[in-house]
Amino acid sequence: MKRYSHLLSVTFALLLILFHLRAAAAADEGPKLMKTQSVFYAADRIKIARDNAARYPWAKEVQDKIVRRARPWMKMSDDELWGLMFGNTIRRAWHVWSSFRPAPPKDSAPRSDISQGG
């Protein structure tokens, strides 16, 4: 039994060392996948929007408005933008409305005309 315990301890220690070495190597490599194109709009849709802005005055107004509203964020560095993100401290609910629906009075009987689901 003592030998099994020693073998288990050594195995665990080796796994822990390998885990730390792998994590350190991954940190040195940096991100492996970088975005190379828009994730919101396909390239053909972006081309259509740009062509429309060049062709139609109303589309140019829309483009100018979008660029003007985006300018404050475009001036920020990646670190400044990342600093705007909130953490996991925001209270959340599993369902959008579940946090906002008032609870029925304790002495009320369930209504049969509405869903009783969550």
Secondary structure as UniProt FT lines:
FT   HELIX           2..29
FT   HELIX           43..55
FT   HELIX           57..74
FT   HELIX           78..83
FT   TURN            88..89
FT   TURN            96..100
FT   TURN            106..107
//
